[in-house]
Amino acid sequence: MPEPIIEIDVSKLKPNPINDTIYEDNQSQLEELKKSIEINGLLEPLVATRQYKLISGHRRWRALTDLGVETCDVRLVDFDNELLALVELNKYRKKTSIEILKEAEILKKEYKKQIKLGRPLKGETREGKSSSILDVANSIGISTTKLKKYKSIAKHEPSLLKDIDYGILSVERAYQIVREKYIVGEEDKKYDDQKFSIQMKRLLDKYSPSLEMVDVMVDSYRNHLEKNEK
């Protein structure tokens, strides 16, 4: 049975507090939306719970309020999880990098809660970190690779996020800058550590020294490091 669309007093609708923690106010977009509503009316109904809490259409609701519109069409829906629904219904919204990262962080916590409770996600039974980031990326509407790149940029050089939003840099270019400055060195170190571990094991297998001799060599190397630090 399709969800009912009814005409409701705009003043009765209640904004969802989660919305303001994720999405930023954009006054220019709000003004454009108000002009569109004045000319074309409300093209899509708002979406709310049966208790009149908004899930989708906060910006439209603000525009209607500012314009003094008294009533509007609203689709009333019962949601199993209002938070997930709010993000899902904003999947195709034009978002800033910060908004994408906020969505990802909130969804990550929500999916982890569901996994702990043993609830299937979207009809599937999956566990683990990889499935969690996959569900988060799917809900936001981007690939897991792109989401990981956003996270890496935010971790190492968050100022580049503004350059992405202004169109100065692509996500890929910003990530390459971060990778060259911060990540490649870490990868090389991991590779060296792994190579050392393999070579050390080969030496131990080849010569089979006593544990006492190994301890002597380790102590000698430790003393060498401590001496150089002074």
N, C-alpha and C positions, 0 to 999 in steps of 0.2 A: 504494500500500500504506500503510495507516495506521501512524502511529508506535506502537511497542509501549509498553504501560503495564505496568511490572513493580514488584514489591515490593522495596524496597532498604533497607538499614540506614541510618537517619538520619545516623549518624556518618560514613558514607562520602561523603555529599554535601559538595561544596566550594562555599562562597559565592563569587560573582563579585565581584572587587575594584571593578569599575566601579560596581556597585550602590551601594556606600557613598559614592562620590564624587558621586552624583546625589541619592539619596533620604535624607532625614533620619530619625533614629529618633523614633518617637512611642510613648512608653511606654503611654499610655492606650489607644491602638489595639491595641497588642500584648496588653495585659491582656484587652481585649474579645475578641480573637481566641482567646486561650487558653481563655476561658470557653466560647466557641462550639465549639471543638474538643472540649472535655471533654464537652459535652452532645450535639453532633451528629456528632462525628468529623470527619475531613478530607473536605470536600465535593468539592474539586477536586484532582486530582493535581498535584504540582509538575512543573515542566518543566526538564530538564537535558540537557546534551550526553551523548554516550555515554562521555565520560570523567568523568561525574558532576559536572560544573561547573554550578551552578544558573544558569538564565536567568530563570525566573519562579517566585516563591514564597519569596523570602528571609524575609519576615515570618512566613509560615507555618512555614518551616523553623526559625526562632528559637523560635516558640511550641512546636513539637514537641520541640525540644531542651530547653527549659525544663521542659516537662511530663514529660520522661523517656520519651517515646514511642520505641520502638526501631526500628520499621520504618514505611514509608509508601509509597503508590503514587506512582510517578514516570513521566512520559512522556518517553522518550528521543528526541531529535531531532537530526538533522544540520543545522547552520545554515551558510549561506554567510558570514554576518557576524553574530557573536554580539552585538556592540554594538547594531546596528540591531534585532536580534531582541529584546534585553532591553527597549529602549524601546517597541517595537511591542507587546510583550506587557503593558506597563504603561499602554497607551493609555487605558484606562477607570478607572485607579486615581485616587482622590481625591488631588490633589497641591497642594502649596503653590506660591505664585508663584515662589519661589526654585528649587524643583524643576523647574518648567516652563522657567525660563530656563537652568538647568543642562543639561536635556535638549536645548534648542535649540542651545546652544553646542557641545555634544559632537556632535550630529547634523550641524550645519553643517560642522564640520571633517571628519567622516567622508564626507559627500556630496561635499565638494570633492576629497577624495582620490580618490573613485571617478570623478568627472568628469575629473580629470587623467589617470587611468589609462584613460579611454575606455570605462568600463564603463557599460552602460545601467542606469538606475534604475527598478526595478519594471517592466521590460519596455519602457521608453521610451528614446528617444534625445533628450536635451534638454541644452542648455548655458546657462550664464549665471547671474547672481545671482538673477533672478526665479524660475527653476526650482528653485534650491537652497532658497530660503525656502519655496516651495510644498511641496517634499518634506518639509522639516523640520516644517512645520505639520501636514501630513497624518499624519506618523508620530506626532506628539504627540497629535493628535486635536482641534486647535482651528483656527480660520480664520487665514489669513495676516494679516488686519486686526487680529485680537485679539493675535496674536503680536507684531506691530509696536508695538501700544499697550503691551504688557508691556515691550518693549525700551525704548521711549521713557520710560516711568515709571522704570525701573531706571536709565536714564542720567541723568535730571534730578533725580528726587526718590525714591530707593529706599526711604525710610522709609514711603512710601505703600503699599508692597507688603504690609507687615504689616497695615495697615488693610483691605486687600482680603481677606487671609486670615481676619481676625477678623470679616468681614462688615460692617465699618463703612462701607466704600466699595465700590462696584462698580468693575470695571475701567474702564468707560466714564467714570464720574465722576472717578476718579483721573486718567485720561488728560486729561479736560477741564481739570482743575486745572493739570496740567503744561503743557498746550497754551497756556492763557491766560497763564501765568507766564513760560514760556521759549520757546515755539515761534512764537507769533503775531508777536512782534517780529522774529524772524529771517525769517519769510515776508514781512513788510512791507518789510524791508530789501532782500530779493532782488527784490521787485517794483519798488522805487525804482531799484535798480541797472539793472534791465532797461529801465525807462522812460527813464532818463537815456541809456542806450546807444542806444535808438531815436531819441530826440530829437537827440542829438549827430550821429548818422549823417544825419538829415534836414538839419541845419544845414550839415554838410560838403557834402552833395549840392547844397544850394541855393546856397551862396556859393563853393564850390570854392576855399578859401583855399590859399595856398602852404604847403608843409611847414614853411618857415621861420616863417611866421606862427603855425602850430599849435604849433611848438616854443616860440615866444615866450610864447604864452598858457599853455602847460603849465608853463613855468618860473615865470611870474608867479604862477600858482596855487600852485605848490609853495612859493615864497617866502612867500606869504600864510599857508599852513598852518604853516610852520616858525616864522613870527613869532608866530602865535597860541599855539603850544605853549610858547613861552618865558615 
